[in-house]
């Protein structure tokens, strides 16, 4: 029998070629067809869409299951890993291969995953996770071998959270989704689901029968929990969105975000901004119109649009430079803050920290929603935790007061301290409460004793309304400037140019 060492070089190369071709076939034609029948791309097809053509450098292609007899049909062991380029920028990746062991994770491929994590950390490469699968491989971890399941990449991310950025796309069923929770930007397709436990595990633990979409379908994660940043129609759209988002942000803590100018003049004035804010304080409008008039044309990418819709959040470019945005949405709950909205702000602050993006805050907030449900959902702690993160995130923060800035919701969206540059439109009103509620609370007895309580209310409220105009705050130095709304874009561009020069270095 000829040993491998006795095989001529040509035969060895042919054997290598056969192995690589076999590996590209994943789990075989039948399982590939099954994946396609579900409307899903294979791991191989997803990688080819993600990376620039010809740039891939695979890692661990020949890893197989450790179970005797399974070697030939488990090449890659359910997880493809490697490196490549996106628009000429180097990246790392791992992609679940659902055609091999359902894309589940066992000891072997977990080590491969940890290795690509570690190389990305050491090289400062962004990491892209294209994920689908059944969580842990039960046959591998149903013993005390589970004690050896590596968690090193999580510890490294916590110790050095900005050394590399992590992007994730969930396509299909995915359980034990720590990659998604860890990601700086995470999306999922419409026909996918994301949950810690699969329906059989839920049924075993509780006797409750549920579908995967009831637990964590795209509708749940995109609208109810807000645990993902976008829902897209299919795999191809998911990959396209990952690539587009990456074009806005750096790969690690030391790179500046890419600058992509589109020909939109930085000194463009927008007189239309003077007409967007209604004359009546309680009249709604769509704050997205303000955002789109200010940022570079067609550059605004909204995150989690269906979750906490009383707050708009996303990223955009201004004079070619990427910025993060939060904005109260008066068209939903009057733009008030509640637990989901504050959670959404916190999410954007984490994105600012990860991607080194300045934060623009468009403020029109009538207050925090004060009801029993919100209090029972830890409103106080959620706001406090967000405020602490806001202070600690070392990026420029700029607040533009559009109209209302009432109560403790105002410092939730802005802050009058050295960390913030605060400007206001003439239409802004900043005070502890809205004028009418303030009069009802502070002058209740006088109002009840007045011959015409409504006239008393209106007269008193008008006095306080005048005091809430931005001129007092500007005279006292709490507002840096009051500007013509038409000048918002050029003003913000100049402020950002100054702020970029004093960005704090990361640890």
C-alpha positions in Angstrom: 0.0 0.0 0.0 1.4 3.4 -0.9 1.8 5.8 2.0 1.1 9.5 1.7 4.8 10.2 2.0 5.4 8.0 -1.0 2.8 9.6 -3.2 4.2 11.7 -6.1 3.8 15.4 -5.8 1.4 15.5 -8.7 -0.9 13.0 -7.0 -0.7 14.9 -3.8 -1.7 18.1 -5.5 -4.6 16.3 -7.3 -5.7 14.9 -3.9 -5.6 18.5 -2.5 -7.6 19.7 -5.4 -10.2 17.0 -4.9 -10.4 17.8 -1.2 -11.0 21.5 -1.9 -13.6 20.8 -4.5 -15.3 18.4 -2.0 -15.2 21.1 0.7 -16.8 23.6 -1.7 -19.7 21.2 -2.1 -20.4 21.5 1.7 -22.8 18.8 3.0 -23.6 17.5 -0.5 -26.1 18.3 -3.3 -29.2 17.1 -1.4 -28.6 19.3 1.6 -27.6 22.2 -0.5 -30.9 21.8 -2.4 -32.8 21.7 0.9 -31.2 25.0 1.9 -32.2 26.6 -1.4 -35.7 25.2 -1.0 -36.1 27.2 2.2 -35.1 30.4 0.3 -31.7 30.5 1.9 -28.2 30.8 0.4 -25.5 28.4 1.5 -22.5 29.5 3.6 -20.3 29.4 0.5 -22.7 31.6 -1.5 -23.0 34.1 1.4 -19.2 34.4 1.7 -18.9 34.9 -2.0 -21.4 37.8 -1.8 -19.7 39.3 1.2 -16.1 39.4 0.0 -14.5 41.1 -3.0 -13.9 38.5 -5.7 -10.6 36.7 -5.4 -9.8 38.1 -2.0 -10.7 35.1 0.2 -8.1 33.4 2.4 -9.8 30.4 4.1 -8.9 29.1 7.5 -9.4 25.5 8.7 -11.1 24.2 5.5 -10.1 20.6 6.3 -11.4 20.5 9.9 -13.8 17.6 10.4 -15.9 16.1 13.1 -14.0 14.1 15.6 -16.5 11.3 15.4 -15.0 8.2 13.7 -16.4 7.6 10.3 -17.8 11.1 9.8 -14.7 12.7 8.4 -15.6 12.5 4.7 -19.0 14.2 5.1 -18.0 16.9 7.6 -15.3 18.9 5.9 -15.3 22.3 7.5 -17.3 20.8 10.4 -20.3 23.1 10.0 -18.4 26.4 10.2 -16.4 28.2 7.4 -13.8 30.7 8.6 -11.2 32.9 7.0 -10.3 36.4 5.8 -10.8 38.5 2.8 -11.6 42.1 1.7 -14.6 44.3 1.4 -14.1 47.2 -0.9 -10.4 46.6 -0.5 -10.4 46.6 3.3 -9.3 43.5 5.1 -11.8 41.6 7.2 -12.3 38.3 9.0 -15.4 36.1 8.8 -17.1 33.0 9.9 -20.2 31.5 8.3 -22.4 28.7 9.7 -22.8 25.8 7.2 -26.2 24.5 7.8 -25.6 21.6 5.4 -23.2 20.0 7.8 -24.6 19.0 11.2 -27.2 21.8 10.9 -24.5 24.4 11.4 -24.2 23.4 15.1 -21.2 24.3 17.1 -19.0 21.6 18.7 -15.5 21.5 20.3 -13.7 21.4 16.9 -15.4 24.2 15.1 -15.6 26.3 18.3 -11.8 26.2 18.4 -11.7 27.4 14.8 -14.1 30.2 15.6 -12.0 31.2 18.6 -8.9 31.3 16.4 -10.4 33.7 13.8 -11.6 35.8 16.7 -8.1 35.9 18.2 -6.4 36.8 14.9 -8.9 39.6 14.3 -8.2 40.9 17.8 -4.5 40.8 17.2 -4.6 42.3 13.7 -7.4 44.8 14.4 -9.6 43.3 11.7 -13.4 43.7 11.7 -15.2 40.3 12.0 -18.3 39.4 10.1 -20.6 36.5 11.3 -23.0 35.0 8.8 -24.9 32.8 11.2 -27.5 30.0 11.0 -27.7 26.8 13.1 -28.8 24.8 16.0 -26.6 26.2 18.7 -24.4 23.7 20.6 -23.9 20.3 19.1 -25.5 18.1 21.7 -23.5 15.0 20.9 -20.3 16.9 21.5 -21.2 18.7 24.7 -23.5 16.3 26.5 -20.7 15.4 29.0 -18.2 17.2 31.2 -16.3 18.0 28.0 -18.7 21.0 28.0 -16.3 22.5 30.6 -13.8 23.0 27.8 -16.1 24.9 25.5 -14.0 28.0 24.8 -15.4 31.4 25.8 -12.2 33.3 25.3 -13.5 35.5 22.6 -16.2 36.9 24.8 -13.6 37.7 27.5 -11.4 39.4 25.0 -14.2 41.5 23.7 -15.1 42.6 27.2 -11.4 43.4 28.0 -10.7 45.1 24.7 -14.1 46.1 23.3 -12.9 48.4 20.6 -10.0 46.5 19.2 -12.1 45.1 16.4 -15.7 45.6 15.3 -18.2 42.7 15.0 -21.0 42.5 12.4 -23.6 39.8 12.3 -26.4 38.6 10.0 -28.8 36.0 11.1 -30.2 34.0 8.2 -32.4 31.1 9.1 -32.9 29.5 12.5 -30.2 30.4 15.1 -30.1 29.3 18.7 -27.7 30.2 21.6 -27.0 33.4 19.6 -24.3 35.0 21.6 -22.7 36.3 18.4 -25.8 38.4 17.7 -25.8 39.9 21.3 -22.1 40.6 21.0 -22.3 42.3 17.6 -21.9 46.0 17.1 -24.3 45.8 14.2 -26.7 42.9 13.9 -29.4 42.2 11.3 -31.7 39.3 10.4 -33.8 38.2 7.4 -37.5 38.1 7.4 -37.8 34.3 7.5 -35.2 33.8 10.3 -35.5 33.5 14.0 -33.1 34.3 16.9 -33.5 32.8 20.4 -31.5 31.3 23.2 -33.5 28.1 23.2 -35.1 26.1 20.3 -38.8 25.0 20.5 -37.9 21.4 21.5 -35.8 22.8 24.4 -38.6 25.1 25.4 -41.1 22.3 25.3 -38.8 20.0 27.3 -38.3 22.7 30.0 -41.8 24.1 30.3 -44.2 21.8 28.4 -45.0 24.8 26.2 -45.2 24.2 22.4 -44.2 27.3 20.4 -43.0 27.9 16.9 -39.5 29.4 16.5 -41.1 32.6 15.1 -43.2 33.0 18.3 -40.0 32.9 20.3 -37.7 35.1 18.3 -38.9 35.7 14.7 -38.0 38.8 12.8 -41.3 40.5 13.8 -40.5 39.8 17.5 -36.9 40.9 17.4 -37.4 43.9 15.1 -40.6 45.3 16.7 -40.9 43.9 20.3 -37.4 43.4 21.7 -35.3 45.7 19.5 -32.4 43.2 19.8 -31.5 43.5 16.2 -30.7 46.7 14.1 -32.6 45.9 10.9 -34.8 43.3 9.2 -34.2 42.6 5.5 -36.1 40.5 3.0 -33.5 37.8 2.2 -29.9 36.7 2.4 -28.6 38.8 -0.5 -30.2 41.9 1.0 -28.6 41.1 4.4 -25.1 40.8 2.9 -25.6 44.0 0.9 -26.6 45.9 4.1 -23.5 44.6 5.9 -21.3 45.8 3.2 -23.0 49.2 3.0 -22.9 49.7 6.8 -19.2 48.8 6.8 -18.6 51.6 4.3 -19.6 54.1 7.1 -17.4 52.8 9.9 -13.8 51.9 10.8 -12.6 48.4 11.3 -11.1 49.0 14.7 -10.4 51.6 17.4 -7.4 53.2 15.7 -8.8 53.7 12.3 -10.9 56.8 11.6 -14.2 56.2 9.9 -14.0 56.3 6.1 -14.7 59.6 4.4 -17.0 59.3 1.4 -18.1 62.6 -0.1 -21.0 62.6 -2.5 -20.9 66.1 -4.0 -23.5 67.5 -1.6 -22.2 71.0 -0.7 -21.2 71.3 2.9 -22.4 74.9 3.0 -25.9 74.0 1.7 -28.5 76.1 3.5 -32.0 74.7 3.8 -34.7 77.3 4.2 -37.3 74.5 4.2 -36.2 73.7 7.7 -37.9 76.9 8.9 -41.3 75.5 7.8 -41.1 71.9 9.3 -41.8 72.8 12.9 -45.5 73.5 13.4 -46.6 76.7 15.1 -48.6 74.8 17.7 -46.6 73.0 20.3 -48.8 69.9 20.3 -48.8 69.5 16.5 -46.9 66.4 15.2 -44.4 66.3 12.4 -41.9 63.7 11.0 -38.4 64.4 12.4 -36.9 62.3 9.5 -37.5 65.3 7.3 -35.2 67.4 9.5 -32.5 64.7 9.4 -32.7 64.3 5.7 -32.4 68.0 5.1 -29.3 68.2 7.3 -27.2 65.2 6.4 -25.6 64.3 3.0 -28.3 63.4 0.5 -29.4 59.7 0.6 -26.9 58.9 3.4 -29.3 58.3 6.3 -29.6 54.6 7.4 -32.2 54.1 10.1 -31.7 51.4 12.7 -34.6 49.5 14.4 -37.3 51.6 12.7 -40.1 49.5 14.1 -38.9 49.3 17.7 -39.5 52.3 19.9 -40.7 54.3 17.0 -41.0 57.4 19.2 -37.3 57.7 18.8 -35.5 57.7 15.4 -31.9 56.4 15.4 -29.3 55.5 12.8 -26.2 56.6 11.0 -25.6 59.1 8.2 -22.8 61.2 6.6 -22.3 64.9 7.0 -19.7 66.3 4.6 -18.7 62.7 3.9 -18.0 62.0 7.6 -20.1 59.3 9.3 -22.2 60.4 12.3 -24.6 58.6 14.6 -28.1 60.1 15.1 -30.8 60.0 17.7 -34.0 62.1 17.3 -37.3 62.3 19.1 -40.2 61.5 16.8 -43.2 63.8 17.6 -45.3 61.7 15.2 -45.1 58.8 17.7 -46.1 59.2 21.4 -45.2 62.9 20.9 -41.6 61.9 21.0 -41.7 61.1 24.7 -39.1 58.9 26.3 -40.0 55.4 27.6 -38.0 52.3 28.5 -37.8 51.1 24.8 -36.7 54.6 23.6 -34.0 54.9 26.3 -32.8 51.4 25.4 -32.6 52.5 21.8 -30.5 55.5 22.8 -28.2 53.2 24.8 -27.8 51.0 21.7 -26.7 54.0 19.6 -24.3 55.1 22.3 -22.7 51.6 22.2 -22.4 52.0 18.4 -20.8 55.4 18.8 -18.3 53.8 21.2 -17.5 50.9 18.9 -17.3 52.8 15.7 -15.9 56.1 17.0 -18.9 58.1 15.6 -19.9 61.6 16.8 -23.4 61.7 18.1 -26.0 64.2 16.8 -29.1 64.5 18.9 -32.2 66.3 17.5 -34.3 67.2 20.6 -38.0 67.7 20.7 -39.1 65.8 23.8 -42.2 66.6 26.0 -40.9 64.4 28.8 -40.7 60.9 30.1 -43.9 58.8 29.9 -45.0 58.7 33.6 -47.1 55.6 34.1 -47.1 52.4 36.2 -46.1 50.1 33.3 -42.9 52.2 32.6 -42.0 52.4 36.3 -42.4 48.6 36.6 -40.0 48.1 33.7 -37.2 49.8 35.7 -37.5 53.2 34.0 -35.4 54.9 36.6 -32.5 52.5 36.3 -32.7 52.3 32.6 -32.4 56.1 32.3 -29.6 56.2 34.8 -27.6 53.5 33.1 -28.0 55.2 29.8 -26.8 58.5 31.3 -23.7 56.9 32.7 -22.9 55.4 29.3 -23.4 58.7 27.6 -20.9 60.4 29.9 -18.3 57.6 29.4 -18.5 57.3 25.6 -15.5 59.3 24.4 -16.9 60.8 21.2 -18.2 64.3 20.3 -21.8 64.9 21.2 -23.9 67.7 19.7 -27.5 68.5 20.6 -29.8 70.5 18.4 -32.9 71.7 20.3 -35.8 71.9 17.8 -38.8 72.5 19.9 -39.7 71.0 23.3 -37.1 70.1 25.9 -39.1 69.3 29.0 -38.2 67.7 32.3 -35.6 65.0 32.9 -36.1 63.8 29.3 -34.2 66.9 28.1 -30.9 65.8 29.7 -31.7 62.3 28.5 -31.3 63.7 25.0 -28.8 66.4 25.6 -26.7 67.8 28.4 -25.5 71.3 29.3 -21.9 70.3 30.2 -18.5 70.5 28.5 -19.0 67.2 26.8 -21.8 68.5 24.6 -22.0 71.3 22.1 -25.6 72.6 22.4 -27.4 74.7 19.9 -31.1 75.7 19.6 -33.5 76.8 17.0 -35.6 79.9 17.9 -38.6 77.6 18.1 -37.2 75.7 21.0 -38.7 75.7 24.5 -36.6 74.3 27.4 -38.1 74.0 30.9 -38.9 71.6 33.7 -42.5 71.0 32.5 -44.7 72.0 29.7 -46.3 75.4 30.5 -49.9 74.2 30.9 -49.1 71.2 33.1 -46.7 73.3 35.2 -49.5 75.9 35.9 -52.0 73.1 36.8 -49.5 71.7 39.3 -48.0 74.8 40.8 -51.0 77.1 40.8 -53.8 74.6 41.3 -55.5 76.5 44.1 -55.2 79.9 42.4 -56.6 78.4 39.2 -59.6 76.9 40.9 -60.4 80.2 42.7 -60.2 82.3 39.6 -63.4 83.5 38.0 -62.4 82.0 34.7 -59.9 79.1 35.4 -59.2 78.5 31.7 -58.3 82.2 31.1 -56.1 82.0 34.2 -54.4 78.9 32.8 -53.8 80.4 29.4 -52.4 83.7 30.8 -50.1 82.0 33.3 -49.0 79.5 30.7 -48.1 82.2 28.2 -45.8 83.8 30.8 -43.9 80.5 31.3 -43.9 79.8 27.6 -41.9 83.0 27.0 -39.5 82.1 29.7 -38.9 78.7 28.0 -37.7 80.3 24.8 -33.9 79.8 24.2 -32.7 83.4 24.9 -32.5 83.0 28.7 -30.5 79.7 28.3 -28.2 81.3 25.8 -27.6 84.4 28.0 -26.7 82.1 30.9 -24.3 80.1 28.8 -26.3 76.9 28.9 -26.8 77.0 25.1 -23.8 77.6 22.9 -25.8 79.3 20.2 -29.2 80.0 18.7 -29.3 79.6 15.0 -31.4 80.0 11.9 -32.7 76.5 11.1 -31.6 77.0 7.5 -28.0 77.1 8.7 -28.1 73.8 10.6 -26.1 71.8 8.1 -23.1 74.2 7.6 -23.1 74.9 11.4 -23.0 71.2 12.3 -20.2 70.6 9.7 -18.0 73.3 11.3 -18.7 72.0 14.8 -17.8 68.5 13.8 -14.6 69.6 12.1 -13.5 71.1 15.4 -14.7 68.2 17.5 -12.8 65.6 15.4 -9.6 67.3 16.4 -10.2 66.6 20.1 -11.4 63.0 19.9 -10.1 61.1 22.9 -7.8 58.1 22.1 -9.1 54.7 23.1 -7.5 52.7 25.8 
